[in-house]
Amino acid sequence: MTEIKINTEFIKLDSFMKWANIVSQGSEAKIYIKDGLIKVNGETEIRRGRKLYKNDIVEFNGEEYKIV
């Protein structure tokens, strides 16, 4: 599991994917989210504006990213 540090109270899912270098562009994140390929805390998430907080876990393509 990769830990990704954020410097704010929360971060939106699409912004997090760019911050963590999971995707290179926001449009790429939007497609993956819309297609149901992202899980947050074990549940499929299709809202790109989903707010993520510390200790949330994002799963994509067999990798897990924990927000710290």
PQR file of N, CA, C, O and H, with PARSE charges and radii, in Angstrom:
ATOM      1  N   MET A   1       0.843  -1.179   0.000 -0.4000 1.5000
ATOM      2  CA  MET A   1       0.000   0.000   0.000 -0.0000 2.0000
ATOM      3  C   MET A   1       0.891   1.247   0.000  0.5500 1.7000
ATOM      4  O   MET A   1       1.832   1.360   0.786 -0.5500 1.4000
ATOM      5  N   THR A   2       0.572   2.164  -0.892 -0.4000 1.5000
ATOM      6  CA  THR A   2       1.317   3.413  -1.000 -0.0000 2.0000
ATOM      7  C   THR A   2       0.610   4.485  -0.185  0.5500 1.7000
ATOM      8  O   THR A   2      -0.604   4.654  -0.299 -0.5500 1.4000
ATOM      9  H   THR A   2      -0.192   2.072  -1.530  0.4000 1.0000
ATOM     10  N   GLU A   3       1.359   5.209   0.635 -0.4000 1.5000
ATOM     11  CA  GLU A   3       0.773   6.296   1.414 -0.0000 2.0000
ATOM     12  C   GLU A   3       0.992   7.608   0.678  0.5500 1.7000
ATOM     13  O   GLU A   3       2.103   7.908   0.239 -0.5500 1.4000
ATOM     14  H   GLU A   3       2.345   5.072   0.728  0.4000 1.0000
ATOM     15  N   ILE A   4      -0.079   8.389   0.548 -0.4000 1.5000
ATOM     16  CA  ILE A   4      -0.032   9.677  -0.137 -0.0000 2.0000
ATOM     17  C   ILE A   4      -0.431  10.757   0.861  0.5500 1.7000
ATOM     18  O   ILE A   4      -1.530  10.728   1.413 -0.5500 1.4000
ATOM     19  H   ILE A   4      -0.981   8.145   0.904  0.4000 1.0000
ATOM     20  N   LYS A   5       0.462  11.700   1.086 -0.4000 1.5000
ATOM     21  CA  LYS A   5       0.206  12.770   2.047 -0.0000 2.0000
ATOM     22  C   LYS A   5      -0.521  13.926   1.368  0.5500 1.7000
ATOM     23  O   LYS A   5      -0.143  14.368   0.283 -0.5500 1.4000
ATOM     24  H   LYS A   5       1.356  11.724   0.637  0.4000 1.0000
ATOM     25  N   ILE A   6      -1.581  14.408   2.038 -0.4000 1.5000
ATOM     26  CA  ILE A   6      -2.261  15.612   1.565 -0.0000 2.0000
ATOM     27  C   ILE A   6      -2.078  16.699   2.621  0.5500 1.7000
ATOM     28  O   ILE A   6      -1.888  16.412   3.803 -0.5500 1.4000
ATOM     29  H   ILE A   6      -1.888  14.048   2.919  0.4000 1.0000
ATOM     30  N   ASN A   7      -2.138  17.945   2.174 -0.4000 1.5000
ATOM     31  CA  ASN A   7      -1.892  19.070   3.069 -0.0000 2.0000
ATOM     32  C   ASN A   7      -3.156  19.850   3.381  0.5500 1.7000
ATOM     33  O   ASN A   7      -3.090  20.961   3.907 -0.5500 1.4000
ATOM     34  H   ASN A   7      -2.292  18.178   1.213  0.4000 1.0000
ATOM     35  N   THR A   8      -4.310  19.274   3.060 -0.4000 1.5000
ATOM     36  CA  THR A   8      -5.592  19.920   3.291 -0.0000 2.0000
ATOM     37  C   THR A   8      -6.485  18.965   4.072  0.5500 1.7000
ATOM     38  O   THR A   8      -6.123  17.810   4.292 -0.5500 1.4000
ATOM     39  H   THR A   8      -4.365  18.371   2.633  0.4000 1.0000
ATOM     40  N   GLU A   9      -7.656  19.449   4.491 -0.4000 1.5000
ATOM     41  CA  GLU A   9      -8.587  18.604   5.239 -0.0000 2.0000
ATOM     42  C   GLU A   9      -9.097  17.457   4.379  0.5500 1.7000
ATOM     43  O   GLU A   9      -9.248  16.331   4.852 -0.5500 1.4000
ATOM     44  H   GLU A   9      -7.951  20.388   4.312  0.4000 1.0000
ATOM     45  N   PHE A  10      -9.362  17.754   3.113 -0.4000 1.5000
ATOM     46  CA  PHE A  10      -9.851  16.729   2.181 -0.0000 2.0000
ATOM     47  C   PHE A  10      -9.336  17.045   0.788  0.5500 1.7000
ATOM     48  O   PHE A  10      -8.807  18.127   0.532 -0.5500 1.4000
ATOM     49  H   PHE A  10      -9.240  18.669   2.729  0.4000 1.0000
ATOM     50  N   ILE A  11      -9.504  16.069  -0.116 -0.4000 1.5000
ATOM     51  CA  ILE A  11      -9.168  16.256  -1.526 -0.0000 2.0000
ATOM     52  C   ILE A  11     -10.219  15.505  -2.333  0.5500 1.7000
ATOM     53  O   ILE A  11     -10.666  14.430  -1.930 -0.5500 1.4000
ATOM     54  H   ILE A  11      -9.934  15.190   0.092  0.4000 1.0000
ATOM     55  N   LYS A  12     -10.614  16.070  -3.471 -0.4000 1.5000
ATOM     56  CA  LYS A  12     -11.593  15.392  -4.310 -0.0000 2.0000
ATOM     57  C   LYS A  12     -10.924  14.241  -5.053  0.5500 1.7000
ATOM     58  O   LYS A  12      -9.732  14.291  -5.355 -0.5500 1.4000
ATOM     59  H   LYS A  12     -10.251  16.943  -3.798  0.4000 1.0000
ATOM     60  N   LEU A  13     -11.705  13.211  -5.341 -0.4000 1.5000
ATOM     61  CA  LEU A  13     -11.174  11.986  -5.932 -0.0000 2.0000
ATOM     62  C   LEU A  13     -10.399  12.238  -7.220  0.5500 1.7000
ATOM     63  O   LEU A  13      -9.293  11.721  -7.379 -0.5500 1.4000
ATOM     64  H   LEU A  13     -12.674  13.171  -5.095  0.4000 1.0000
ATOM     65  N   ASP A  14     -10.956  13.023  -8.143 -0.4000 1.5000
ATOM     66  CA  ASP A  14     -10.241  13.246  -9.401 -0.0000 2.0000
ATOM     67  C   ASP A  14      -8.930  14.006  -9.173  0.5500 1.7000
ATOM     68  O   ASP A  14      -7.927  13.724  -9.828 -0.5500 1.4000
ATOM     69  H   ASP A  14     -11.854  13.444  -8.013  0.4000 1.0000
ATOM     70  N   SER A  15      -8.939  14.957  -8.255 -0.4000 1.5000
ATOM     71  CA  SER A  15      -7.717  15.703  -7.927 -0.0000 2.0000
ATOM     72  C   SER A  15      -6.696  14.802  -7.252  0.5500 1.7000
ATOM     73  O   SER A  15      -5.495  14.919  -7.496 -0.5500 1.4000
ATOM     74  H   SER A  15      -9.754  15.186  -7.723  0.4000 1.0000
ATOM     75  N   PHE A  16      -7.180  13.903  -6.403 -0.4000 1.5000
ATOM     76  CA  PHE A  16      -6.282  12.963  -5.735 -0.0000 2.0000
ATOM     77  C   PHE A  16      -5.556  12.086  -6.743  0.5500 1.7000
ATOM     78  O   PHE A  16      -4.360  11.828  -6.605 -0.5500 1.4000
ATOM     79  H   PHE A  16      -8.155  13.808  -6.205  0.4000 1.0000
ATOM     80  N   MET A  17      -6.278  11.631  -7.751 -0.4000 1.5000
ATOM     81  CA  MET A  17      -5.660  10.750  -8.742 -0.0000 2.0000
ATOM     82  C   MET A  17      -4.528  11.452  -9.478  0.5500 1.7000
ATOM     83  O   MET A  17      -3.524  10.823  -9.813 -0.5500 1.4000
ATOM     84  H   MET A  17      -7.249  11.841  -7.864  0.4000 1.0000
ATOM     85  N   LYS A  18      -4.678  12.748  -9.733 -0.4000 1.5000
ATOM     86  CA  LYS A  18      -3.592  13.512 -10.350 -0.0000 2.0000
ATOM     87  C   LYS A  18      -2.467  13.740  -9.336  0.5500 1.7000
ATOM     88  O   LYS A  18      -1.293  13.581  -9.671 -0.5500 1.4000
ATOM     89  H   LYS A  18      -5.494  13.258  -9.462  0.4000 1.0000
ATOM     90  N   TRP A  19      -2.818  14.111  -8.101 -0.4000 1.5000
ATOM     91  CA  TRP A  19      -1.837  14.384  -7.039 -0.0000 2.0000
ATOM     92  C   TRP A  19      -0.946  13.162  -6.799  0.5500 1.7000
ATOM     93  O   TRP A  19       0.261  13.293  -6.595 -0.5500 1.4000
ATOM     94  H   TRP A  19      -3.771  14.240  -7.830  0.4000 1.0000
ATOM     95  N   ALA A  20      -1.553  11.980  -6.826 -0.4000 1.5000
ATOM     96  CA  ALA A  20      -0.830  10.739  -6.543 -0.0000 2.0000
ATOM     97  C   ALA A  20      -0.140  10.168  -7.781  0.5500 1.7000
ATOM     98  O   ALA A  20       0.463   9.096  -7.717 -0.5500 1.4000
ATOM     99  H   ALA A  20      -2.534  11.873  -6.992  0.4000 1.0000
ATOM    100  N   ASN A  21      -0.224  10.872  -8.893 -0.4000 1.5000
ATOM    101  CA  ASN A  21       0.362  10.420 -10.158 -0.0000 2.0000
ATOM    102  C   ASN A  21      -0.216   9.092 -10.644  0.5500 1.7000
ATOM    103  O   ASN A  21       0.471   8.311 -11.301 -0.5500 1.4000
ATOM    104  H   ASN A  21      -0.714  11.743  -8.945  0.4000 1.0000
ATOM    105  N   ILE A  22      -1.467   8.847 -10.320 -0.4000 1.5000
ATOM    106  CA  ILE A  22      -2.158   7.665 -10.826 -0.0000 2.0000
ATOM    107  C   ILE A  22      -2.533   7.908 -12.282  0.5500 1.7000
ATOM    108  O   ILE A  22      -2.495   6.996 -13.107 -0.5500 1.4000
ATOM    109  H   ILE A  22      -2.026   9.482  -9.785  0.4000 1.0000
ATOM    110  N   VAL A  23      -2.895   9.151 -12.585 -0.4000 1.5000
ATOM    111  CA  VAL A  23      -3.217   9.567 -13.956 -0.0000 2.0000
ATOM    112  C   VAL A  23      -2.433  10.832 -14.267  0.5500 1.7000
ATOM    113  O   VAL A  23      -1.944  11.506 -13.360 -0.5500 1.4000
ATOM    114  H   VAL A  23      -2.926   9.893 -11.915  0.4000 1.0000
ATOM    115  N   SER A  24      -2.316  11.149 -15.535 -0.4000 1.5000
ATOM    116  CA  SER A  24      -1.585  12.358 -15.914 -0.0000 2.0000
ATOM    117  C   SER A  24      -2.516  13.537 -16.181  0.5500 1.7000
ATOM    118  O   SER A  24      -2.087  14.690 -16.125 -0.5500 1.4000
ATOM    119  H   SER A  24      -2.714  10.602 -16.272  0.4000 1.0000
ATOM    120  N   GLN A  25      -3.782  13.258 -16.472 -0.4000 1.5000
ATOM    121  CA  GLN A  25      -4.736  14.321 -16.768 -0.0000 2.0000
ATOM    122  C   GLN A  25      -6.061  14.063 -16.066  0.5500 1.7000
ATOM    123  O   GLN A  25      -6.440  12.919 -15.817 -0.5500 1.4000
ATOM    124  H   GLN A  25      -4.131  12.322 -16.518  0.4000 1.0000
ATOM    125  N   GLY A  26      -6.755  15.150 -15.753 -0.4000 1.5000
ATOM    126  CA  GLY A  26      -8.059  15.027 -15.112 -0.0000 2.0000
ATOM    127  C   GLY A  26      -9.063  14.280 -15.965  0.5500 1.7000
ATOM    128  O   GLY A  26      -9.916  13.564 -15.441 -0.5500 1.4000
ATOM    129  H   GLY A  26      -6.447  16.080 -15.956  0.4000 1.0000
ATOM    130  N   SER A  27      -8.969  14.442 -17.288 -0.4000 1.5000
ATOM    131  CA  SER A  27      -9.906  13.748 -18.172 -0.0000 2.0000
ATOM    132  C   SER A  27      -9.724  12.233 -18.080  0.5500 1.7000
ATOM    133  O   SER A  27     -10.691  11.479 -18.193 -0.5500 1.4000
ATOM    134  H   SER A  27      -8.276  15.024 -17.714  0.4000 1.0000
ATOM    135  N   GLU A  28      -8.506  11.800 -17.879 -0.4000 1.5000
ATOM    136  CA  GLU A  28      -8.219  10.372 -17.705 -0.0000 2.0000
ATOM    137  C   GLU A  28      -8.872   9.860 -16.421  0.5500 1.7000
ATOM    138  O   GLU A  28      -9.486   8.793 -16.408 -0.5500 1.4000
ATOM    139  H   GLU A  28      -7.721  12.412 -17.787  0.4000 1.0000
ATOM    140  N   ALA A  29      -8.733  10.631 -15.348 -0.4000 1.5000
ATOM    141  CA  ALA A  29      -9.353  10.261 -14.067 -0.0000 2.0000
ATOM    142  C   ALA A  29     -10.866  10.162 -14.223  0.5500 1.7000
ATOM    143  O   ALA A  29     -11.483   9.221 -13.723 -0.5500 1.4000
ATOM    144  H   ALA A  29      -8.235  11.498 -15.359  0.4000 1.0000
ATOM    145  N   LYS A  30     -11.464  11.126 -14.914 -0.4000 1.5000
ATOM    146  CA  LYS A  30     -12.912  11.149 -15.113 -0.0000 2.0000
ATOM    147  C   LYS A  30     -13.393   9.871 -15.778  0.5500 1.7000
ATOM    148  O   LYS A  30     -14.414   9.312 -15.378 -0.5500 1.4000
ATOM    149  H   LYS A  30     -10.963  11.890 -15.320  0.4000 1.0000
ATOM    150  N   ILE A  31     -12.675   9.405 -16.782 -0.4000 1.5000
ATOM    151  CA  ILE A  31     -13.059   8.184 -17.500 -0.0000 2.0000
ATOM    152  C   ILE A  31     -12.995   6.970 -16.578  0.5500 1.7000
ATOM    153  O   ILE A  31     -13.934   6.176 -16.530 -0.5500 1.4000
ATOM    154  H   ILE A  31     -11.846   9.860 -17.107  0.4000 1.0000
ATOM    155  N   TYR A  32     -11.893   6.823 -15.847 -0.4000 1.5000
ATOM    156  CA  TYR A  32     -11.750   5.676 -14.947 -0.0000 2.0000
ATOM    157  C   TYR A  32     -12.836   5.677 -13.871  0.5500 1.7000
ATOM    158  O   TYR A  32     -13.388   4.630 -13.533 -0.5500 1.4000
ATOM    159  H   TYR A  32     -11.130   7.468 -15.886  0.4000 1.0000
ATOM    160  N   ILE A  33     -13.132   6.853 -13.341 -0.4000 1.5000
ATOM    161  CA  ILE A  33     -14.157   6.954 -12.294 -0.0000 2.0000
ATOM    162  C   ILE A  33     -15.524   6.623 -12.872  0.5500 1.7000
ATOM    163  O   ILE A  33     -16.267   5.826 -12.299 -0.5500 1.4000
ATOM    164  H   ILE A  33     -12.683   7.703 -13.616  0.4000 1.0000
ATOM    165  N   LYS A  34     -15.860   7.234 -14.006 -0.4000 1.5000
ATOM    166  CA  LYS A  34     -17.168   7.010 -14.649 -0.0000 2.0000
ATOM    167  C   LYS A  34     -17.373   5.540 -14.997  0.5500 1.7000
ATOM    168  O   LYS A  34     -18.488   5.027 -14.908 -0.5500 1.4000
ATOM    169  H   LYS A  34     -15.256   7.881 -14.472  0.4000 1.0000
ATOM    170  N   ASP A  35     -16.292   4.861 -15.394 -0.4000 1.5000
ATOM    171  CA  ASP A  35     -16.387   3.452 -15.770 -0.0000 2.0000
ATOM    172  C   ASP A  35     -16.409   2.507 -14.568  0.5500 1.7000
ATOM    173  O   ASP A  35     -16.449   1.289 -14.746 -0.5500 1.4000
ATOM    174  H   ASP A  35     -15.386   5.278 -15.467  0.4000 1.0000
ATOM    175  N   GLY A  36     -16.384   3.049 -13.351 -0.4000 1.5000
ATOM    176  CA  GLY A  36     -16.484   2.220 -12.148 -0.0000 2.0000
ATOM    177  C   GLY A  36     -15.220   1.445 -11.831  0.5500 1.7000
ATOM    178  O   GLY A  36     -15.289   0.379 -11.220 -0.5500 1.4000
ATOM    179  H   GLY A  36     -16.351   4.038 -13.207  0.4000 1.0000
ATOM    180  N   LEU A  37     -14.064   1.959 -12.234 -0.4000 1.5000
ATOM    181  CA  LEU A  37     -12.801   1.252 -12.024 -0.0000 2.0000
ATOM    182  C   LEU A  37     -12.081   1.663 -10.737  0.5500 1.7000
ATOM    183  O   LEU A  37     -11.005   1.147 -10.434 -0.5500 1.4000
ATOM    184  H   LEU A  37     -14.008   2.825 -12.731  0.4000 1.0000
ATOM    185  N   ILE A  38     -12.672   2.590  -9.982 -0.4000 1.5000
ATOM    186  CA  ILE A  38     -12.049   3.092  -8.767 -0.0000 2.0000
ATOM    187  C   ILE A  38     -12.877   2.662  -7.568  0.5500 1.7000
ATOM    188  O   ILE A  38     -14.106   2.730  -7.596 -0.5500 1.4000
ATOM    189  H   ILE A  38     -13.546   3.009 -10.227  0.4000 1.0000
ATOM    190  N   LYS A  39     -12.204   2.222  -6.517 -0.4000 1.5000
ATOM    191  CA  LYS A  39     -12.881   1.904  -5.261 -0.0000 2.0000
ATOM    192  C   LYS A  39     -12.342   2.821  -4.174  0.5500 1.7000
ATOM    193  O   LYS A  39     -11.148   3.116  -4.122 -0.5500 1.4000
ATOM    194  H   LYS A  39     -11.206   2.167  -6.494  0.4000 1.0000
ATOM    195  N   VAL A  40     -13.239   3.264  -3.314 -0.4000 1.5000
ATOM    196  CA  VAL A  40     -12.857   4.040  -2.138 -0.0000 2.0000
ATOM    197  C   VAL A  40     -13.352   3.275  -0.929  0.5500 1.7000
ATOM    198  O   VAL A  40     -14.548   3.016  -0.794 -0.5500 1.4000
ATOM    199  H   VAL A  40     -14.209   3.025  -3.356  0.4000 1.0000
ATOM    200  N   ASN A  41     -12.433   2.916  -0.054 -0.4000 1.5000
ATOM    201  CA  ASN A  41     -12.756   2.125   1.139 -0.0000 2.0000
ATOM    202  C   ASN A  41     -13.547   0.867   0.791  0.5500 1.7000
ATOM    203  O   ASN A  41     -14.487   0.495   1.493 -0.5500 1.4000
ATOM    204  H   ASN A  41     -11.462   3.127  -0.163  0.4000 1.0000
ATOM    205  N   GLY A  42     -13.149   0.215  -0.310 -0.4000 1.5000
ATOM    206  CA  GLY A  42     -13.741  -1.062  -0.696 -0.0000 2.0000
ATOM    207  C   GLY A  42     -15.014  -0.971  -1.520  0.5500 1.7000
ATOM    208  O   GLY A  42     -15.531  -2.000  -1.955 -0.5500 1.4000
ATOM    209  H   GLY A  42     -12.385   0.517  -0.880  0.4000 1.0000
ATOM    210  N   GLU A  43     -15.541   0.247  -1.751 -0.4000 1.5000
ATOM    211  CA  GLU A  43     -16.785   0.423  -2.496 -0.0000 2.0000
ATOM    212  C   GLU A  43     -16.503   1.138  -3.818  0.5500 1.7000
ATOM    213  O   GLU A  43     -15.737   2.100  -3.853 -0.5500 1.4000
ATOM    214  H   GLU A  43     -15.121   1.083  -1.398  0.4000 1.0000
ATOM    215  N   THR A  44     -17.118   0.670  -4.900 -0.4000 1.5000
ATOM    216  CA  THR A  44     -16.960   1.329  -6.191 -0.0000 2.0000
ATOM    217  C   THR A  44     -17.475   2.756  -6.091  0.5500 1.7000
ATOM    218  O   THR A  44     -18.562   2.997  -5.566 -0.5500 1.4000
ATOM    219  H   THR A  44     -17.740  -0.112  -4.872  0.4000 1.0000
ATOM    220  N   GLU A  45     -16.694   3.694  -6.595 -0.4000 1.5000
ATOM    221  CA  GLU A  45     -17.061   5.123  -6.528 -0.0000 2.0000
ATOM    222  C   GLU A  45     -17.134   5.693  -7.938  0.5500 1.7000
ATOM    223  O   GLU A  45     -16.184   5.577  -8.712 -0.5500 1.4000
ATOM    224  H   GLU A  45     -15.811   3.498  -7.022  0.4000 1.0000
ATOM    225  N   ILE A  46     -18.274   6.314  -8.271 -0.4000 1.5000
ATOM    226  CA  ILE A  46     -18.442   6.890  -9.605 -0.0000 2.0000
ATOM    227  C   ILE A  46     -18.583   8.412  -9.557  0.5500 1.7000
ATOM    228  O   ILE A  46     -18.858   9.038 -10.581 -0.5500 1.4000
ATOM    229  H   ILE A  46     -19.046   6.409  -7.642  0.4000 1.0000
ATOM    230  N   ARG A  47     -18.398   9.013  -8.383 -0.4000 1.5000
ATOM    231  CA  ARG A  47     -18.470  10.481  -8.260 -0.0000 2.0000
ATOM    232  C   ARG A  47     -17.056  11.029  -8.218  0.5500 1.7000
ATOM    233  O   ARG A  47     -16.313  10.775  -7.270 -0.5500 1.4000
ATOM    234  H   ARG A  47     -18.174   8.505  -7.551  0.4000 1.0000
ATOM    235  N   ARG A  48     -16.680  11.787  -9.251 -0.4000 1.5000
ATOM    236  CA  ARG A  48     -15.320  12.310  -9.275 -0.0000 2.0000
ATOM    237  C   ARG A  48     -15.102  13.392  -8.239  0.5500 1.7000
ATOM    238  O   ARG A  48     -13.960  13.695  -7.895 -0.5500 1.4000
ATOM    239  H   ARG A  48     -17.283  11.994 -10.021  0.4000 1.0000
ATOM    240  N   GLY A  49     -16.186  13.988  -7.730 -0.4000 1.5000
ATOM    241  CA  GLY A  49     -16.080  15.017  -6.700 -0.0000 2.0000
ATOM    242  C   GLY A  49     -16.116  14.459  -5.295  0.5500 1.7000
ATOM    243  O   GLY A  49     -16.154  15.225  -4.331 -0.5500 1.4000
ATOM    244  H   GLY A  49     -17.114  13.742  -8.010  0.4000 1.0000
ATOM    245  N   ARG A  50     -16.104  13.150  -5.153 -0.4000 1.5000
ATOM    246  CA  ARG A  50     -16.120  12.512  -3.828 -0.0000 2.0000
ATOM    247  C   ARG A  50     -14.977  13.059  -2.987  0.5500 1.7000
ATOM    248  O   ARG A  50     -13.824  13.055  -3.419 -0.5500 1.4000
ATOM    249  H   ARG A  50     -16.073  12.528  -5.935  0.4000 1.0000
ATOM    250  N   LYS A  51     -15.295  13.530  -1.786 -0.4000 1.5000
ATOM    251  CA  LYS A  51     -14.270  14.063  -0.896 -0.0000 2.0000
ATOM    252  C   LYS A  51     -13.577  12.927  -0.171  0.5500 1.7000
ATOM    253  O   LYS A  51     -14.221  12.050   0.405 -0.5500 1.4000
ATOM    254  H   LYS A  51     -16.232  13.533  -1.434  0.4000 1.0000
ATOM    255  N   LEU A  52     -12.258  12.956  -0.210 -0.4000 1.5000
ATOM    256  CA  LEU A  52     -11.446  11.961   0.473 -0.0000 2.0000
ATOM    257  C   LEU A  52     -10.761  12.619   1.657  0.5500 1.7000
ATOM    258  O   LEU A  52     -10.299  13.757   1.573 -0.5500 1.4000
ATOM    259  H   LEU A  52     -11.735  13.668  -0.679  0.4000 1.0000
ATOM    260  N   TYR A  53     -10.703  11.889   2.756 -0.4000 1.5000
ATOM    261  CA  TYR A  53     -10.094  12.387   3.985 -0.0000 2.0000
ATOM    262  C   TYR A  53      -8.964  11.458   4.408  0.5500 1.7000
ATOM    263  O   TYR A  53      -8.796  10.376   3.845 -0.5500 1.4000
ATOM    264  H   TYR A  53     -11.078  10.964   2.824  0.4000 1.0000
ATOM    265  N   LYS A  54      -8.195  11.884   5.395 -0.4000 1.5000
ATOM    266  CA  LYS A  54      -7.103  11.057   5.898 -0.0000 2.0000
ATOM    267  C   LYS A  54      -7.641   9.688   6.306  0.5500 1.7000
ATOM    268  O   LYS A  54      -8.734   9.579   6.862 -0.5500 1.4000
ATOM    269  H   LYS A  54      -8.331  12.763   5.852  0.4000 1.0000
ATOM    270  N   ASN A  55      -6.872   8.662   6.029 -0.4000 1.5000
ATOM    271  CA  ASN A  55      -7.165   7.249   6.293 -0.0000 2.0000
ATOM    272  C   ASN A  55      -8.095   6.601   5.270  0.5500 1.7000
ATOM    273  O   ASN A  55      -8.345   5.399   5.357 -0.5500 1.4000
ATOM    274  H   ASN A  55      -5.984   8.750   5.577  0.4000 1.0000
ATOM    275  N   ASP A  56      -8.616   7.362   4.298 -0.4000 1.5000
ATOM    276  CA  ASP A  56      -9.379   6.736   3.217 -0.0000 2.0000
ATOM    277  C   ASP A  56      -8.402   5.960   2.333  0.5500 1.7000
ATOM    278  O   ASP A  56      -7.235   6.326   2.199 -0.5500 1.4000
ATOM    279  H   ASP A  56      -8.413   8.338   4.227  0.4000 1.0000
ATOM    280  N   ILE A  57      -8.904   4.890   1.741 -0.4000 1.5000
ATOM    281  CA  ILE A  57      -8.077   4.057   0.859 -0.0000 2.0000
ATOM    282  C   ILE A  57      -8.711   4.013  -0.524  0.5500 1.7000
ATOM    283  O   ILE A  57      -9.880   3.660  -0.682 -0.5500 1.4000
ATOM    284  H   ILE A  57      -9.853   4.593   1.850  0.4000 1.0000
ATOM    285  N   VAL A  58      -7.914   4.380  -1.518 -0.4000 1.5000
ATOM    286  CA  VAL A  58      -8.352   4.368  -2.912 -0.0000 2.0000
ATOM    287  C   VAL A  58      -7.691   3.171  -3.589  0.5500 1.7000
ATOM    288  O   VAL A  58      -6.485   2.962  -3.460 -0.5500 1.4000
ATOM    289  H   VAL A  58      -6.965   4.667  -1.390  0.4000 1.0000
ATOM    290  N   GLU A  59      -8.492   2.386  -4.315 -0.4000 1.5000
ATOM    291  CA  GLU A  59      -7.970   1.228  -5.038 -0.0000 2.0000
ATOM    292  C   GLU A  59      -8.157   1.450  -6.532  0.5500 1.7000
ATOM    293  O   GLU A  59      -9.224   1.858  -6.990 -0.5500 1.4000
ATOM    294  H   GLU A  59      -9.472   2.556  -4.421  0.4000 1.0000
ATOM    295  N   PHE A  60      -7.097   1.172  -7.276 -0.4000 1.5000
ATOM    296  CA  PHE A  60      -7.166   1.256  -8.737 -0.0000 2.0000
ATOM    297  C   PHE A  60      -6.139   0.320  -9.334  0.5500 1.7000
ATOM    298  O   PHE A  60      -4.973   0.332  -8.939 -0.5500 1.4000
ATOM    299  H   PHE A  60      -6.230   0.840  -6.903  0.4000 1.0000
ATOM    300  N   ASN A  61      -6.568  -0.486 -10.279 -0.4000 1.5000
ATOM    301  CA  ASN A  61      -5.657  -1.340 -11.052 -0.0000 2.0000
ATOM    302  C   ASN A  61      -4.779  -2.222 -10.160  0.5500 1.7000
ATOM    303  O   ASN A  61      -3.589  -2.395 -10.423 -0.5500 1.4000
ATOM    304  H   ASN A  61      -7.515  -0.496 -10.599  0.4000 1.0000
ATOM    305  N   GLY A  62      -5.375  -2.772  -9.110 -0.4000 1.5000
ATOM    306  CA  GLY A  62      -4.654  -3.678  -8.218 -0.0000 2.0000
ATOM    307  C   GLY A  62      -3.753  -2.988  -7.197  0.5500 1.7000
ATOM    308  O   GLY A  62      -3.073  -3.663  -6.424 -0.5500 1.4000
ATOM    309  H   GLY A  62      -6.342  -2.631  -8.896  0.4000 1.0000
ATOM    310  N   GLU A  63      -3.739  -1.673  -7.181 -0.4000 1.5000
ATOM    311  CA  GLU A  63      -2.908  -0.919  -6.230 -0.0000 2.0000
ATOM    312  C   GLU A  63      -3.803  -0.207  -5.220  0.5500 1.7000
ATOM    313  O   GLU A  63      -4.927   0.186  -5.533 -0.5500 1.4000
ATOM    314  H   GLU A  63      -4.291  -1.125  -7.808  0.4000 1.0000
ATOM    315  N   GLU A  64      -3.286  -0.051  -4.006 -0.4000 1.5000
ATOM    316  CA  GLU A  64      -4.001   0.673  -2.963 -0.0000 2.0000
ATOM    317  C   GLU A  64      -3.207   1.900  -2.550  0.5500 1.7000
ATOM    318  O   GLU A  64      -1.982   1.856  -2.437 -0.5500 1.4000
ATOM    319  H   GLU A  64      -2.373  -0.371  -3.751  0.4000 1.0000
ATOM    320  N   TYR A  65      -3.930   3.004  -2.325 -0.4000 1.5000
ATOM    321  CA  TYR A  65      -3.321   4.267  -1.936 -0.0000 2.0000
ATOM    322  C   TYR A  65      -4.039   4.769  -0.682  0.5500 1.7000
ATOM    323  O   TYR A  65      -5.249   4.993  -0.703 -0.5500 1.4000
ATOM    324  H   TYR A  65      -4.925   3.039  -2.417  0.4000 1.0000
ATOM    325  N   LYS A  66      -3.295   4.941   0.395 -0.4000 1.5000
ATOM    326  CA  LYS A  66      -3.881   5.417   1.654 -0.0000 2.0000
ATOM    327  C   LYS A  66      -3.557   6.893   1.817  0.5500 1.7000
ATOM    328  O   LYS A  66      -2.416   7.319   1.642 -0.5500 1.4000
ATOM    329  H   LYS A  66      -2.312   4.758   0.411  0.4000 1.0000
ATOM    330  N   ILE A  67      -4.578   7.659   2.154 -0.4000 1.5000
ATOM    331  CA  ILE A  67      -4.385   9.099   2.361 -0.0000 2.0000
ATOM    332  C   ILE A  67      -3.938   9.334   3.793  0.5500 1.7000
ATOM    333  O   ILE A  67      -4.575   8.890   4.749 -0.5500 1.4000
ATOM    334  H   ILE A  67      -5.506   7.312   2.297  0.4000 1.0000
ATOM    335  N   VAL A  68      -2.828  10.041   3.913 -0.4000 1.5000
ATOM    336  CA  VAL A  68      -2.286  10.351   5.255 -0.0000 2.0000
ATOM    337  C   VAL A  68      -2.089  11.847   5.410  0.5500 1.7000
ATOM    338  O   VAL A  68      -1.644  12.305   6.463 -0.5500 1.4000
ATOM    339  H   VAL A  68      -2.311  10.402   3.137  0.4000 1.0000
TER
END
